[in-house]
């Protein structure tokens, strides 16, 4: 931000015979000279950075981000109402894809804000050294998560670790994917060292030591450093941490049971603020998201943009519970036509399935309401205040299971996998699984456990199974998938056009 420079007009200049430029501060504007005065300024800057996670256009847990992260998997389909979403879901996207471009732009906007905090907090008057350390750690966590989201979607990406001081600082070349991962791990390591185990209740949802450790373990897992992933994630299973699986799987996706014992990092949403959820960052912006309304069927005022594939529907039916019923995660994840099935207080038979698939999405939907037109505040604004759970303890357990199995120790994975299975009322696994058998079970459980949570495509890529699993699905557009073209998004065309150091 810059001060306002005002050059007096020619009449005044001649009358005074003074050609000096007057430097004035705009009383209505915020600059780096008038901001960063106290702790309240720091917290406002943090809130602005967190807020981009749910940005309507490119926030990773906003509606477009949720569609992007889920849409490329073999378990999810996006219809052709919004062309650039349909393109990414059917693998016909190009470098000018709107969803990918917005994700890139919003992530770098958040990184810019995090860098500002890191640089300015040391000079904020009145902050103790302890608070400075905590706030810098929090900003490094936010920077790391945004780079995590960039690297898993684009691979190589510019590493910008300071606030630009002139125009040349805006034109960074892409850093290799390995270097981005190194920075993510460094930021998360430093964040974990400075963040608290928990915040006061009024600050619920801010990054904690456990969240930084969880993402650090995930970064190790994604880069194939199994031993480091195991050592890192195991910390979350012991004191001072007290994470645990909720007894009821569905409690992880209801606004009535937010920030529960299973939540490692959660995106805080609320049906407050402005009345326009598409308003951008201004007074009209709501602090909720439109995801549930866009995913809901037309009979309940939804736009019915997406659907699960029947590959997921069938995967849920491969194993019955110990009482002979279907997996309870299936009932919490999707609605379908079984005796007595209701959705948004209507019989399932009242709904039209437009895509030829068998189910409607239930997870994260406000299906106890009569429709998705009315927000939780009662206003007609399409806004959902149901928090998005970015990392759950179930993810930690299954990542631990994968880390030990990949090191050739499938026997150590039983505790972690069985915890997830038993919460779903499935029988414990028989003894003696080989590495391949245990990995097959982990892959299956991750597909069921995290449907609609944006992990499937990235899991398949880590396992080298994108081509085979997408081809072996009923996903529309599967014939277009090519591993070399669609494993990562290309650098956005707008970035290539505007940045001379990127080609």
C-alpha positions as CSV (number, residue, x, y, z in Angstrom):
1,X,0.0,0.0,0.0
2,X,1.2,3.5,-0.8
3,X,0.6,6.9,0.7
4,X,-1.4,9.4,-1.4
5,X,0.8,11.9,-3.2
6,X,-0.9,15.1,-4.3
7,X,0.7,17.5,-6.7
8,X,-0.9,20.9,-6.5
9,X,-2.3,22.4,-9.7
10,X,-0.4,24.7,-12.0
11,X,-2.1,27.9,-10.6
12,X,-1.0,27.2,-7.1
13,X,2.4,26.2,-8.2
14,X,3.0,29.4,-10.1
15,X,1.4,31.5,-7.3
16,X,3.6,30.0,-4.6
17,X,6.7,29.6,-6.8
18,X,7.1,26.3,-4.8
19,X,7.4,23.2,-6.9
20,X,7.8,20.8,-4.0
21,X,5.6,17.7,-4.0
22,X,3.4,17.6,-0.9
23,X,3.1,14.3,0.8
24,X,-0.2,13.8,2.6
25,X,-1.9,10.9,4.3
26,X,-5.4,10.1,3.2
27,X,-7.5,9.9,6.4
28,X,-10.0,7.5,4.7
29,X,-7.4,5.1,3.6
30,X,-5.4,2.4,5.3
31,X,-1.6,2.2,4.6
32,X,1.3,0.4,6.0
33,X,2.2,3.6,7.9
34,X,-1.2,3.8,9.6
35,X,-1.8,0.1,10.1
36,X,0.0,-2.5,12.2
37,X,-0.4,-0.3,15.3
38,X,-1.7,-2.8,17.8
39,X,-2.8,-6.4,18.3
40,X,-6.3,-5.6,16.9
41,X,-4.7,-4.8,13.6
42,X,-2.9,-8.1,13.6
43,X,-6.1,-10.0,14.3
44,X,-7.9,-8.2,11.5
45,X,-5.1,-9.1,9.1
46,X,-5.3,-12.7,10.2
47,X,-9.1,-12.7,9.7
48,X,-8.7,-11.3,6.2
49,X,-6.3,-14.1,5.4
50,X,-8.4,-16.9,6.8
51,X,-11.4,-15.4,5.0
52,X,-9.9,-16.3,1.6
53,X,-10.2,-20.0,2.4
54,X,-14.0,-19.7,1.7
55,X,-13.8,-17.1,-1.1
56,X,-16.7,-17.7,-3.5
57,X,-14.5,-17.7,-6.6
58,X,-11.2,-19.4,-5.7
59,X,-11.2,-20.1,-2.0
60,X,-10.1,-23.7,-1.5
61,X,-13.1,-24.4,0.7
62,X,-15.5,-22.1,-1.1
63,X,-17.9,-23.4,-3.6
64,X,-15.6,-23.3,-6.6
65,X,-12.7,-24.7,-4.7
66,X,-14.9,-27.6,-3.4
67,X,-16.1,-28.3,-7.0
68,X,-12.5,-28.2,-8.2
69,X,-11.1,-30.6,-5.6
70,X,-13.9,-33.1,-6.0
71,X,-14.7,-32.7,-9.6
72,X,-11.8,-34.5,-11.1
73,X,-12.2,-37.7,-9.0
74,X,-13.8,-40.9,-10.3
75,X,-16.5,-40.6,-7.6
76,X,-17.9,-37.1,-8.6
77,X,-19.5,-35.5,-11.7
78,X,-20.2,-31.8,-12.5
79,X,-22.8,-31.0,-15.1
80,X,-22.4,-28.5,-17.9
81,X,-24.2,-25.5,-16.4
82,X,-20.9,-23.8,-15.7
83,X,-18.6,-24.5,-18.7
84,X,-15.2,-24.3,-16.9
85,X,-16.4,-26.6,-14.1
86,X,-17.7,-29.1,-16.6
87,X,-14.4,-28.9,-18.5
88,X,-12.3,-29.8,-15.4
89,X,-14.6,-32.6,-14.5
90,X,-14.5,-34.1,-18.0
91,X,-10.8,-33.5,-18.5
92,X,-11.2,-31.0,-21.4
93,X,-9.9,-28.0,-19.5
94,X,-7.1,-25.7,-20.8
95,X,-4.8,-23.2,-19.3
96,X,-7.5,-20.6,-19.1
97,X,-9.8,-22.6,-17.0
98,X,-11.7,-20.2,-14.6
99,X,-11.7,-22.5,-11.6
100,X,-8.0,-23.2,-11.7
101,X,-7.1,-19.6,-12.4
102,X,-9.2,-18.4,-9.5
103,X,-7.6,-21.0,-7.1
104,X,-4.2,-19.8,-8.1
105,X,-5.0,-16.1,-7.7
106,X,-6.8,-16.4,-4.4
107,X,-4.0,-18.6,-3.0
108,X,-1.4,-16.0,-3.9
109,X,-3.5,-13.2,-2.4
110,X,-3.6,-15.1,0.8
111,X,0.2,-15.7,0.6
112,X,0.7,-12.0,0.2
113,X,-1.4,-11.3,3.3
114,X,0.5,-13.9,5.3
115,X,3.8,-12.4,4.2
116,X,2.7,-9.0,5.3
117,X,1.9,-10.3,8.8
118,X,5.2,-12.2,9.0
119,X,7.1,-9.0,8.2
120,X,5.1,-6.5,10.2
121,X,4.3,-8.3,13.4
122,X,7.9,-7.9,14.9
123,X,7.4,-4.1,14.8
124,X,3.8,-3.9,16.3
125,X,3.9,-1.8,19.5
126,X,2.8,-3.5,22.7
127,X,3.1,-7.1,21.6
128,X,5.0,-9.4,23.9
129,X,7.6,-11.7,22.4
130,X,5.4,-14.6,23.1
131,X,2.5,-13.1,21.1
132,X,4.8,-12.1,18.2
133,X,6.0,-15.7,18.0
134,X,2.5,-17.0,18.0
135,X,1.2,-14.7,15.3
136,X,4.2,-15.2,13.0
137,X,3.7,-19.0,13.5
138,X,0.0,-18.6,12.6
139,X,0.8,-16.6,9.4
140,X,3.4,-19.3,8.4
141,X,0.7,-21.9,8.8
142,X,-1.6,-20.0,6.5
143,X,1.2,-19.5,4.0
144,X,2.0,-23.2,4.1
145,X,-1.5,-24.4,3.6
146,X,-1.9,-22.1,0.6
147,X,1.3,-23.4,-0.9
148,X,0.2,-27.0,-0.1
149,X,-3.0,-26.4,-2.1
150,X,-1.0,-24.9,-4.9
151,X,1.6,-27.6,-5.1
152,X,-0.9,-30.5,-5.2
153,X,-2.8,-28.8,-8.0
154,X,-0.1,-27.2,-10.1
155,X,3.2,-28.8,-9.1
156,X,5.8,-26.1,-9.9
157,X,4.8,-22.7,-8.6
158,X,6.5,-19.4,-7.8
159,X,7.8,-19.2,-4.2
160,X,7.1,-15.7,-2.9
161,X,8.2,-15.3,0.6
162,X,8.3,-11.5,1.1
163,X,6.2,-8.5,0.4
164,X,7.2,-7.0,-3.0
165,X,8.9,-3.6,-2.7
166,X,8.9,-2.7,-6.4
167,X,7.2,-4.0,-9.6
168,X,10.1,-6.4,-10.4
169,X,9.3,-8.3,-7.3
170,X,5.9,-9.4,-8.7
171,X,7.5,-11.5,-11.5
172,X,8.9,-14.6,-9.9
173,X,9.7,-17.7,-11.9
174,X,8.2,-21.0,-11.0
175,X,10.1,-23.0,-8.4
176,X,10.3,-26.8,-8.9
177,X,7.7,-28.8,-7.1
178,X,10.3,-30.3,-4.7
179,X,11.3,-26.8,-3.6
180,X,7.7,-25.8,-2.9
181,X,7.3,-28.9,-0.8
182,X,10.5,-28.0,1.1
183,X,9.1,-24.6,1.9
184,X,5.8,-26.0,3.0
185,X,7.5,-28.3,5.4
186,X,9.7,-25.6,6.8
187,X,6.8,-23.3,7.4
188,X,4.8,-26.0,9.0
189,X,7.7,-27.0,11.2
190,X,8.1,-23.5,12.4
191,X,4.4,-23.0,12.8
192,X,4.1,-26.1,15.0
193,X,6.8,-24.8,17.2
194,X,5.1,-21.5,17.8
195,X,1.4,-22.3,17.9
196,X,-0.7,-23.2,21.0
197,X,-2.3,-26.6,21.5
198,X,-5.6,-24.7,21.7
199,X,-6.9,-21.2,21.6
200,X,-9.5,-19.7,23.9
201,X,-13.0,-20.6,23.0
202,X,-13.6,-17.1,21.4
203,X,-10.8,-17.9,18.9
204,X,-12.1,-21.4,18.0
205,X,-11.0,-22.4,14.5
206,X,-7.6,-20.7,14.4
207,X,-4.6,-22.8,13.5
208,X,-3.3,-24.9,16.4
209,X,-0.1,-26.8,17.0
210,X,-2.1,-30.0,16.1
211,X,-3.2,-28.5,12.8
212,X,0.4,-27.6,11.8
213,X,1.6,-31.1,12.8
214,X,-1.3,-32.7,10.8
215,X,-0.5,-30.8,7.7
216,X,3.3,-31.4,8.1
217,X,2.6,-35.1,8.3
218,X,0.4,-34.9,5.3
219,X,3.2,-33.1,3.4
220,X,5.6,-35.9,4.3
221,X,3.0,-38.5,3.1
222,X,2.5,-36.7,-0.2
223,X,6.2,-36.7,-0.9
224,X,6.7,-40.3,0.0
225,X,8.7,-39.7,3.2
226,X,6.9,-42.5,5.1
227,X,9.1,-42.5,8.2
228,X,8.8,-38.7,8.7
229,X,5.0,-39.0,8.1
230,X,4.7,-41.7,10.8
231,X,6.9,-39.8,13.3
232,X,5.0,-36.6,12.8
233,X,1.5,-37.9,12.8
234,X,2.0,-40.1,15.8
235,X,2.4,-37.0,17.9
236,X,-1.3,-36.3,17.4
237,X,-2.3,-39.7,19.1
238,X,-0.7,-38.8,22.5
239,X,-0.8,-35.9,25.0
240,X,-1.0,-33.0,24.9
241,X,-3.4,-33.7,22.1
242,X,-6.9,-35.2,22.8
243,X,-8.3,-35.9,19.3
244,X,-10.7,-38.8,18.9
245,X,-13.2,-40.1,16.4
246,X,-16.8,-39.0,17.0
247,X,-19.1,-41.8,17.8
248,X,-21.4,-40.7,15.1
249,X,-19.7,-40.3,11.7
250,X,-22.4,-37.8,10.6
251,X,-21.5,-35.4,13.4
252,X,-18.6,-34.2,11.3
253,X,-20.8,-32.6,8.7
254,X,-23.5,-30.9,10.6
255,X,-23.5,-27.3,11.8
256,X,-24.9,-28.5,15.1
257,X,-21.7,-30.4,16.0
258,X,-18.9,-28.2,14.7
259,X,-15.4,-28.1,16.1
260,X,-15.7,-31.5,17.8
261,X,-13.1,-33.9,19.0
262,X,-12.4,-35.1,15.5
263,X,-11.6,-31.7,14.0
264,X,-7.9,-31.0,13.5
265,X,-8.5,-28.0,11.3
266,X,-11.9,-26.5,10.4
267,X,-12.9,-23.6,8.2
268,X,-15.3,-21.4,10.2
269,X,-18.4,-20.3,8.4
270,X,-21.4,-18.3,9.5
271,X,-24.6,-17.0,8.0
272,X,-23.8,-13.4,9.1
273,X,-22.4,-10.3,7.4
274,X,-23.9,-9.1,4.2
275,X,-26.7,-10.6,2.3
276,X,-24.8,-11.4,-1.0
277,X,-22.6,-14.5,-0.7
278,X,-21.2,-13.6,-4.2
279,X,-20.4,-10.1,-3.2
280,X,-16.6,-10.4,-2.9
281,X,-14.6,-8.8,-0.2
282,X,-16.8,-5.9,0.8
283,X,-19.7,-5.1,3.1
284,X,-22.2,-7.1,1.1
285,X,-20.2,-10.4,1.6
286,X,-21.7,-13.1,3.7
287,X,-19.4,-15.2,5.9
288,X,-21.0,-18.4,4.8
289,X,-20.7,-20.3,1.5
290,X,-23.1,-21.3,-1.3
291,X,-21.9,-24.8,-1.7
292,X,-24.9,-26.6,-0.2
293,X,-27.3,-24.5,-2.3
294,X,-25.4,-25.3,-5.5
295,X,-25.2,-29.0,-4.7
296,X,-28.9,-29.4,-3.7
297,X,-31.5,-30.7,-6.1
298,X,-33.9,-28.4,-7.9
299,X,-36.9,-29.5,-5.9
300,X,-35.5,-27.8,-2.8
301,X,-34.3,-24.6,-4.4
302,X,-30.9,-26.0,-5.4
303,X,-29.0,-25.7,-8.6
304,X,-28.1,-29.4,-8.8
305,X,-24.6,-28.8,-10.2
306,X,-23.0,-32.1,-9.1
307,X,-23.5,-35.7,-8.4
308,X,-21.7,-38.7,-7.0
309,X,-21.0,-41.4,-9.5
310,X,-22.4,-44.9,-9.1
311,X,-18.9,-46.2,-8.6
312,X,-19.0,-44.7,-5.2
313,X,-22.6,-45.9,-4.6
314,X,-21.4,-49.5,-5.4
315,X,-18.2,-49.2,-3.4
316,X,-20.3,-48.5,-0.2
317,X,-22.2,-51.7,-0.7
318,X,-19.2,-54.0,-0.9
319,X,-19.3,-54.8,2.8
320,X,-22.1,-55.0,5.4
321,X,-21.8,-54.0,9.0
322,X,-21.6,-56.6,11.8
323,X,-25.4,-56.2,12.2
324,X,-26.0,-56.8,8.5
325,X,-26.8,-53.2,7.5
326,X,-25.2,-50.9,5.0
327,X,-22.2,-48.8,6.1
328,X,-23.6,-45.9,8.3
329,X,-21.2,-43.6,6.4
330,X,-23.3,-44.3,3.3
331,X,-26.4,-43.0,5.0
332,X,-24.5,-39.9,6.1
333,X,-22.9,-39.3,2.8
334,X,-25.7,-39.8,0.2
335,X,-29.4,-40.2,-0.2
336,X,-30.9,-42.8,-2.5
337,X,-34.1,-44.7,-3.1
338,X,-34.5,-47.2,-0.3
339,X,-37.7,-47.8,1.7
340,X,-38.5,-44.9,3.9
341,X,-35.8,-42.7,2.4
342,X,-36.3,-39.0,2.9
343,X,-34.3,-35.9,1.9
344,X,-35.1,-32.3,2.9
345,X,-38.2,-33.7,4.6
346,X,-39.5,-35.1,1.3
347,X,-39.7,-38.7,0.1
348,X,-36.7,-39.5,-2.0
349,X,-39.1,-40.5,-4.8
350,X,-40.1,-36.8,-5.2
351,X,-36.6,-36.0,-6.6
352,X,-35.5,-36.2,-10.2
353,X,-32.1,-37.7,-10.9
354,X,-30.8,-35.7,-13.9
355,X,-27.5,-37.4,-14.6
356,X,-28.4,-41.0,-14.7
357,X,-26.7,-41.7,-11.4
358,X,-28.5,-43.2,-8.4
359,X,-27.8,-40.8,-5.5
360,X,-27.9,-37.3,-4.2
361,X,-25.3,-35.7,-2.0
362,X,-26.1,-35.6,1.7
363,X,-22.7,-34.8,3.3
364,X,-22.4,-31.1,4.3
365,X,-26.0,-30.4,3.0
366,X,-28.5,-28.8,5.3
367,X,-31.0,-31.6,4.6
368,X,-32.9,-31.3,7.8
369,X,-34.3,-28.0,6.4
370,X,-37.1,-28.0,3.9
371,X,-34.9,-26.4,1.3
372,X,-31.5,-24.7,0.7
373,X,-33.0,-21.3,-0.2
374,X,-33.1,-20.1,3.4
375,X,-29.9,-19.6,5.4
376,X,-29.6,-20.5,9.0
377,X,-30.3,-16.8,10.0
378,X,-33.7,-17.1,8.3
379,X,-32.7,-14.7,5.5
380,X,-33.2,-15.7,1.8
381,X,-29.6,-15.6,0.9
382,X,-28.5,-19.1,-0.2
383,X,-25.9,-19.1,2.5
384,X,-24.7,-22.2,4.5
385,X,-23.0,-21.8,7.8
386,X,-21.9,-25.5,8.0
387,X,-18.2,-25.5,8.6
388,X,-16.0,-27.3,6.2
389,X,-13.7,-29.7,8.0
390,X,-10.3,-29.4,6.3
391,X,-8.6,-32.1,8.3
392,X,-10.2,-34.7,10.5
393,X,-8.6,-37.2,12.9
394,X,-9.9,-40.0,10.7
395,X,-7.5,-38.7,8.1
396,X,-4.7,-38.7,10.6
397,X,-5.3,-42.3,11.4
398,X,-5.5,-43.5,7.8
399,X,-2.4,-41.5,6.9
400,X,-0.6,-43.2,9.8
401,X,-1.8,-46.6,8.6
402,X,-0.5,-45.8,5.1
403,X,2.8,-44.6,6.4
404,X,3.6,-47.7,8.4
405,X,2.3,-50.0,5.7
406,X,4.4,-48.4,3.0
407,X,7.4,-49.0,5.2
408,X,6.6,-52.7,5.1
409,X,4.9,-52.9,8.5
410,X,1.2,-53.6,7.8
411,X,0.8,-55.2,11.2
412,X,1.2,-51.7,12.7
413,X,-1.7,-50.4,10.6
414,X,-4.4,-52.6,12.2
415,X,-5.0,-50.2,15.2
416,X,-5.5,-47.2,12.9
417,X,-7.6,-48.9,10.2
418,X,-9.7,-50.8,12.7
419,X,-10.6,-47.6,14.6
420,X,-12.1,-46.2,11.4
421,X,-13.8,-49.5,10.6
422,X,-15.3,-50.0,14.0
423,X,-16.7,-46.5,14.0
424,X,-18.5,-47.6,10.9
425,X,-19.7,-50.8,12.7
426,X,-17.6,-53.0,10.4
427,X,-15.8,-56.1,11.7
428,X,-12.1,-55.9,12.6
429,X,-9.8,-57.0,9.9
430,X,-8.5,-60.6,10.0
431,X,-4.9,-61.0,11.0
432,X,-2.0,-61.6,8.6
433,X,-2.6,-58.9,5.9
434,X,0.3,-58.4,3.5
435,X,1.4,-54.9,2.5
436,X,-0.6,-55.1,-0.7
437,X,-3.7,-56.3,1.1
438,X,-3.5,-53.5,3.7
439,X,-2.9,-50.8,1.1
440,X,-6.0,-52.1,-0.8
441,X,-8.0,-51.8,2.4
442,X,-6.6,-48.3,3.2
443,X,-7.5,-47.1,-0.4
444,X,-11.0,-48.5,0.0
445,X,-11.6,-46.9,3.4
446,X,-10.3,-43.5,2.2
447,X,-12.7,-43.6,-0.7
448,X,-15.7,-44.2,1.6
449,X,-14.6,-42.0,4.5
450,X,-13.7,-38.9,2.6
451,X,-16.3,-38.8,-0.3
452,X,-17.1,-35.1,-1.0
453,X,-14.1,-33.9,1.1
454,X,-11.8,-33.3,-1.8
455,X,-9.1,-36.0,-1.3
456,X,-9.9,-38.7,-3.9
457,X,-8.2,-37.3,-7.0
458,X,-5.0,-36.5,-5.0
459,X,-5.0,-39.9,-3.3
460,X,-5.3,-41.7,-6.6
461,X,-2.4,-39.6,-8.0
462,X,-0.2,-40.5,-5.0
463,X,-0.9,-44.1,-5.5
464,X,-0.3,-44.0,-9.3
465,X,-3.9,-45.1,-10.0
466,X,-5.4,-42.1,-11.7
467,X,-5.6,-43.6,-15.2
468,X,-6.8,-47.0,-14.2
469,X,-9.4,-45.9,-11.6
470,X,-10.8,-43.1,-13.7
471,X,-11.0,-45.4,-16.8
472,X,-12.6,-48.0,-14.7
473,X,-15.5,-45.8,-13.6
474,X,-18.9,-44.6,-14.9
475,X,-17.8,-41.0,-14.7
476,X,-18.8,-38.9,-17.7
477,X,-15.7,-37.7,-19.6
478,X,-13.4,-40.5,-18.3
479,X,-12.3,-41.3,-21.9
480,X,-10.6,-37.9,-22.1
481,X,-8.3,-38.4,-19.1
482,X,-4.6,-38.5,-19.9
483,X,-2.1,-38.8,-17.1
484,X,0.5,-36.5,-18.6
485,X,-2.1,-33.8,-19.3
486,X,-4.5,-33.9,-16.4
487,X,-2.6,-35.0,-13.3
488,X,-1.8,-31.3,-12.6
489,X,-3.4,-28.1,-13.8
490,X,-1.2,-26.1,-16.2
491,X,0.0,-22.7,-15.0
492,X,-2.9,-20.3,-15.6
493,X,-2.7,-18.6,-19.0
494,X,-3.2,-15.2,-17.4
495,X,-0.1,-15.7,-15.3
496,X,1.9,-16.8,-18.3
497,X,0.7,-13.7,-20.2
498,X,1.5,-11.2,-17.5
499,X,4.7,-12.7,-15.9
500,X,7.7,-12.5,-18.2
501,X,9.6,-15.0,-16.0
502,X,7.1,-17.8,-16.5
503,X,6.8,-19.8,-19.7
